[in-house]
Amino acid sequence: MKTFYITTPIYYINGKPSIGHAYTAIAADILARYHRMLGEEVMFQTGTDENSQKNVEAAKERDVKEYLDEMAALWERTFDSLGLTHNRFIRTTEVAHYNSVEKFWKTVESKGDIYLGSYEGLYCQGCEAFVNESDLVDDQCPHHKKVPKTIKENNYFFRLTKYRDDLLAYIDEHPDFIQPEARRNEVLSYVRNFMTDISISRETMNWGIPVPGDEKHRVYVWFDALINYLSGVGYVDDTTAFEKWWPANLHLVGKDIIKFHCALWPAMLMSAGLPLPKNVFAHGFFTIDGQKMSKSLGNTVDPVEMAEKYGNDVLRYFLFREIPFGGDGDFSEARLVGRYNTDLANELGNLVNRVLTMTEKYTNGTVPEVADGFLAGAWPSYHLALEENRLSDALDIVWGLIRQANQFIDQQQPWQLAKLEEKKMLNDTLYVLLETLRHIAWMLYPFMPTTAEKMFVQLGLETPKEFSQSFESAWVWGELKSGHKLAKGEPLFPRKE
């Protein structure tokens, strides 16, 4: 069976999950569900980055491990409540991760790629990263709007510059390695012009993984955190699993951390003699009602509250219909309600209700004889969009079908066909609409699983359990069998004020 390994970044847990964290995790869930529908065996990994100084500061006077256990549980509950289907929730305080970091460090060290040196430079506490003056805007970190601290330490360094030419060659030979293209160009510029050897330990920290053979130092949080992608699939304790899943098919990350994922991480893997992930995709940021999301502004959005208010499917739909994946966007509850009423209630919900009501009225709720439909090109375009991580484009394709079906009703006017006793044309019209709904339900499944399941039930179909069997014929026209009994049920999306 073909495998698909997808990851999110692991998250600092110095606060509750925000809509921004949920955005990446939901994107990964959509793609994981899609690949399961293709019959692939999927490993979807997410988790928490717990060796960060930010977490120590957030714990304040509390026992740090106790605080981390509490917060990790909160994050895991949040992701569960959002309906994520992750197979692995990794914590970087796990023994397997500690052992993986130790093994990886020793492997890289044996290559001569780690050395002890002195570091003096700028450090952004918000990024937990060493920065160059060229990274700053008006002497401030562009992401955290704070002036970095100048620090001087004796640290261990990774010979990142040793891999400059190898990195440039790899990126050139694998044009899909970094996406979107703007991020690829950004990484190329960094590797060519700004990349330096990187400090990979901190002498002044007392939390985190000790450097093997020198416990006065702690492994720098980014060098440690990136290794989670290996430790979560058996790098240190399960050779069979590791060979099955590595290299990852897709790392999803925010655009602010591409240098770590697209320069440092591949160089680390090259040093360790491991294959590189096939694709790193960096999505953009979004504002809240036009303003940058900020605790100080009090405009952070709790994804659980949004999901409880509108439903998980509505939140999932809005995020990936409103914001092109890979670009920047804006989150607005008012626009979410607008999308709900226009796209979901008026277009999708109304279509389903109209078709089922007419079938109930004109054929006693029974599927008529099979007739030819109008799906030409929809499935190939849908598959290509998801293969290229163009989530909003995939939804555009689905909504094109929904609008086409609504137009088909207005064009055919089944009520007039019934009045004129054009039974053959009426039955053909109803079959085309019902079978189109089945295809729409399948296309919606990765994005809106609960809605798709309700549509399957309304069409009198069982909710698919074995996607590898069911989905093979999903895009074949005519799979909805004549004589099948429907189950209309309640409207999918009652209008909201």
N, C-alpha and C positions, 0 to 999 in steps of 0.2 A: 504494500500500500504506500502511495506517495505521502510524504510527510511535509508539514508546514510548521515552522517554529517562528512565532511572532512575540515581540517583547514591547513593553512600555519602559520608559525610564523608571528607576526606583525613586520613591519620593521622600524628601525630608518630612519628618513627622513632628515638626515644632509647632504645628497648628492643625486645624481640621481641614479635610479636603475641600477645595474650592471647585467651582465650575470649570476652571482651567485644567485642574488635575483630571477631572472627570472626562473632559473633552478628549484627551489622549487615550484614556482607558476605554472609552466607548468606541472610539475609532478602531482600536485594536480588537474589540469585541465584534464589531461589524465584520471586519476582515476574517477573524477566526471563524465566525459562523458561516461566512461565505465559503471558506475553504473546506469546512466540514460538509457543507452541502454538496461540494464537488466530489465527496467521497474520500477526501484526504484525512489522514490522522494528524490532528493539530495539537501543538503544545503552545499554549498562550500563557506567558509569564508576566506577572507584575509583582510589585512588592514595595518594601520600605528600606530607605537608606538610613541606617541607625548609628553610623559611626561619625556623624557630623558634629562639629562644635555647636552648630545651631541648636541641635537637640539637647545638648548639655546645658546650654544657656536657658532653654525653655523649661527644663526640669527644675531650675533654680535650686532650692534647698532640698528637693526631694531626692530619693535614691534614683539614679539615672536609669538603671535597668527596669525598675518598677514603673517609672514614667513611660519608658519605651514600650513595655509590654501592654500598658493601658492604651497608648496611642496607636500601636500597631493593630490592636484588636478593633479600635474604632475605625481605622481605615479599612480593615478587612470587612467589617460589618457594612460600611458604606458601599463598598464595591459590590457586596452581595445584594444589598438592597436596590442597587441600580441594575441588577440582573446580569452582571458580567459573568461570563462563562470561563474565567481563567482556570487553567489546570494547576498552576503553581503560584502561590503567593510567597515570595521569598523575603526573608529578613536577613540583613547583613550581620546580625548578631548570632546567627545559627553556627553551630560547630562546623558543619560542612562548608560553609562559606569561609570561616576562619582558616580551615585547613586548605581550601582552594587558593586563598590569597598567599598562604605560606608556600605552597607548591609552585604557584606561578612566579612569585618573587625569586625563589631559588633557581627556577629554570632560566629566567631572564638574567639573573646575576651570573649564572654559569656561562652565559654568552659574552660576558664582559660588558653588559649594557647598563650596569648600575655602578655608580661611583660616588664617593663621599666628597662633598665640596661645600663652599660657602655661598649662601644666597643673600643678596641684599636687593630689595626691590619692593614693588607695590603689591598689595594683597587686598582683594575685595572680600570683605567678610560675608556680604550677601551672596556672592557667587561661590564662596569658599574656593577661590581660585587666585592664582598669581596672574597679574595682568601687566601688559606693556602700556607705555604712554600712548602708543598708537591706538589702543583700544578705547581710550577715554574720550568723552565729549565735555568740553569746558572743565577739564580736570576731574570729571566725575565718571563713575561707572554708568554707562547709558541705561543699564537695566534697573539699578537700585538708587540712582541719583545721589550717590554718596562719594566723597573723596576717599580713595583707598588708603590704607595705612602703609607706611614704609616699615618693613621689618628686615632684620638681619639675623640669620640662623645658619648653623652648620647642618646641612641636610644631605640626604641621599638624592642623587639625580639619575634620571633615565636618559640615555643617549638618544633622544628623539631625533636630533638632526642627522644621525647616522642613517636614518631611513627616509630622508627627504627625497632622494632620487627614486627609491623604490615606491614611495607613496605616489609621487607624480606619475610614474609609469603605470601604476596600478589603476589610478583614477582615469588616466587616458585610455587604457585598454578596456576598462569596464565603465562605459558612459552611464549605465544605470545604477552604479554603486551609490551615488549620492543624488537624491532628488529633493525638491525640484531643482531645475537647472540653475536658478539664481543662487541657491545654497551651494551647489557644486562649484560655481565660479568663486564664491566667497572663500571656500575651503582652499581652492587652488591658489588664490592670492595669498592666503595666510601661510600655506606650506612653502610657497616660493620665496616670500619676502619677509616674513615675520617670525616664523617658527624657530624656537630655541630649545635647547635641552630643558627638561622640566624637573623641578623639585618634586620628589615623590615620598617625602617623609616630613614630619613636623617634630621639632625638638621640644616645643613648648606645650604640646598637648598631652593630657593624661587620660584621654578616652580614645578608644579605637583599637585597631589591631597592631600589636607590637611588630616592629621590623624583625624578621628572623635573624637571630644572632646579635641583635642590638636593641634591647628592650628600652633603652633611653629614648628611642624614637618610635613614633607611631606612623603607620602607613598613611600617606596622604589620602584624604577621603575619596578623591576621584579615581586614583589608581586602584583603590580598594573596591569602589562601587562598580566600576566597569566589569570587574571580574564576576559579578553576579550572573551575567549572561551565560557564563560557563558553569559556575557552581550550582545553578538551579537545575542543570540537566546532567549532573553526575560527573563533572570534571575530576573530582578527587575520589569519588566513592562508587561509581557505577560506569565502568568502561563501556558496557553494551549500550546503555542509555545515551552516553555521550556521543558515541559513534553514530547512533541513530539520529540525534537531533542537531548536532553541530556540523556545519555552520548554520547560524540562524538565517532564515529567509528574509526577515524584515525586522529592523529596529525602528520603532516610532519614537521620535524625540521632538522637543521644542527647538525652535531655531536658535535659541540662546545657548544651546549646549552642543552645537554641531562640531566645534573644534575638538572637543573631547571625544566625540563619537566618530568623527571622520578623519582625524589626524592622529591623536594620541592612541586611541583604541586599536586602529589597524596596525600602527607601528608596534604596539605592545604584542599583538598577535603574531606579527612577523618575527619579532624577537623570540617569542615562545615556540615558534615553528608550527603555528596553528592556522588553518584557513580563515579567511576573512568572511564576515557576514555578507550576504548577497546584495542587500539593499538597506540603506539608511535613509529614511524619509523624514524630513523636518517640516513640521507644520508651523503656521504663524501664530501670532498672538491675537487676542481680541480684547476690545474695550467693553465697558459696561455703560450703556446709554451715552456713548461717545467719550467717556472718561476712562483713564487707565484704572484698572482694578487695583484697589489699595485698601488695606485695613484702616489706615489713617483717615481715608475718605468715607469709610463705612459703606462701601458699595460692593463688597464681595458678595457673591451669590452662592448660596448653599445648594448643591445639586440635589441633595435628598429632599429638601423643602420644595424645590421646583418639581421634582418627580412626584412627590406626594400630592401636590396641588393639581398637576396636569396629567400625570401618568408618565412612566418611563418612555413609552413609545413616542409620545409627543415631544418630550425633551430631546430624544435621539434624533427625531425627524428634523426639528427646528435647527439644531446645531449643525447638521450636515447638509441641510438644504439652504440655509441662510449664509453659511460661511464656507466658501470654496476651500477644500482641504489643501493645505500648503500655503495659503495666503492669509492675510490678516482679515479680521472682521469685527463685528460689534454685536454684543448680546443685549437684547432689549425685551423685557417681559411683554411690553405692549405689542411689539412685532411678533412675539411668540403667539399671543392671543389672536393677532391678525392672521397669521399663517394657519392657526388651528381652524378658524372660522372659514377661511377661503379655501385653502388646500385640502384640509382634512374633512371638515364638515360639508362644505358646499360641493367639493369635487369628488373625493374618494368616497366619503360616507354616503353622499347623495346618490352616487353611481351604484353602489352596492345595494342600497335600499330600493332604488327604482327598478333595477334588474330583477331582484328577488320578488318584489311586489308584483311585477308584471308576469313573472313566471308562475307565481302562485295563482294569479287571476286567470291566465290564459291557458296554462297546461297543468293546472292542479298541482303546482310545485314539483313537477317532474321534468327532468332534462329531456329536451326534444332530440330528434335525430341529428347526427353529426353533420355540420356544414362548414364550408371553408371560411377562414378568418383573415385578419389583416395585420399579422405580427411582423411582417417582413423586416428583417434587419435589427429588430429590437434586441434579441438575445445576444447576437455577436457584439453589438455596441455596448450592451450592459456588461458582458464578460470582460471586454477590453478595458472599460472604465475601471472596474475593480482590480484587474491585474495591474493597472497603472496607478492605483490608489487614488483615483479621481472619484471620491465618494459622492460629492454633490452632482457630478455629471451622471452617475448611475441613477440617482434619484430623479434627475431631469428626464431621463429616458422613461422611467416608470410613469412620471406624471404626463409625459407625452402620450402614453397609452391610455391613461385615465381620461385625458381630455378628448382623445380620439374616440373613445367609447361613448362619452357623453354626447359628442357631436353625432355619432352614428345613431344614437337614440332619436335625437332631434330630426335627423335626416330620414330615418326609416319610419318613424311615428307608429310604433307597434299598436297603439290604440286605434289608429285609423285602419291598419291592416286587419285587426280583429273585427272592426265594424264592417269592413268590406268582405269579410270572410276569406281573406287571402291567407289560408292556413299554412301553406308551404313557406311563403315568404315570412310570415310571422314566426314560425318555428325556427327557420334559418337565422332570423335576426336574434331571437332569444338565445339560440345555441352559441352564436358568435360572441354575444355579450357574456354569457356564463363562462365559456372557455377562456375568454380574455381575462375575466376576474381570477380564474385559477392561475393563469400565468402571472398576473399582477401580484397575487398572494405570494407566489414563490419568490418573485423579485424583491418583495418587501421584507421577506423573512429575515435577512441579516440586519436590516435597519429597524424594523418594527415587528419583533417576533410575536408579541401578544396579539397585535392586530392581524397579522397573517394567520395565526392559529384560529382566531375567531372567524376569519373568512373561510378557512378550510372547513370548519364546522358548519357554517352557513351553507356551504356548497355540498354538504352531506358527505364530506371526505374526512377520513381520520387524520389527526395531526401526525405528520410524518415522524417516525421514530428513527428509522435507519435511512439517513440522507443518501448514503452511497447507493442504495437501491432505488429510492423514490425519485431522486433528482435526475437520474439518468434519462428519464422520459419527461421531465418537467417541461422542457422547452419543445417537446414534440406536440404538434397541434392534434387535437382530437382525443386526448386522454380522458376527458370527462365523458363518461359513458352514458349513452342514451338510456332512458328509463330510471336513471338515478334520482332519488328523492332528496329534495333540499330541506333545509331547516332554517327559516328566515331569521329568527331571533330578534334582538334589540338593535336599534341603530348603533353604528360604530362610534360616531362622534356627534353627540347632541351639541348644538351651538352653545357657545359661552358668551356672556355679556362682557 
